[in-house]
């Protein structure tokens, strides 16, 4: 089985929910926009049963340039991580 494309996901959801593909696409776009906004302002966006997007602050650290082997300082930065829900792990594994 191959990976699902965005189009395949939209078709599957439209078939499952009996909505038009365009409505499903609009819902998915709104969900993504809401997720970005919530993570930016609150630092977390839960998707119940799947997991949550979490904003995490990484500390500054020392690293190594793989091409030259030179030690470099990597600055602190903020990243977004996805934490998988326990129910999703159990369902998949």
C-alpha positions, 0 to 999 in steps of 0.5 A, spaced: 500 500 500 502 506 498 502 513 502 496 517 501 496 523 498 492 530 500 487 528 494 486 521 497 485 523 504 480 528 502 476 523 497 476 518 503 473 523 508 468 526 503 466 518 502 466 517 509 462 523 512 457 524 506 460 531 505 462 534 498 470 534 497 470 541 497 467 542 504 472 537 506 477 541 503 475 547 507 474 544 513 481 541 513 484 548 511 480 551 517 483 546 522 490 547 519 489 554 520 486 554 527 492 549 529 497 554 527 494 560 531 493 556 537 500 553 537 503 560 536 499 563 542 497 558 547 503 553 545 499 547 544 494 544 540 490 537 541 487 533 536 483 528 540 485 521 539 491 522 535 496 527 539 498 534 540 502 539 537 507 542 542 511 549 541 518 547 545 524 551 546 530 548 545 536 550 549 543 553 545 548 547 545 554 545 541 554 541 535 559 539 530 560 541 522 559 534 519 563 537 513 569 540 516 569 537 523 569 544 526 565 545 533 560 550 532 555 553 537 548 552 535 543 558 538 537 557 542 530 556 538 523 555 538 520 548 534 514 545 534 513 538 535 508 532 535 506 528 541 502 522 539 497 520 543 497 513 547 491 511 544 494 512 537 500 508 539 496 502 541 491 502 535 497 502 530 502 498 534 
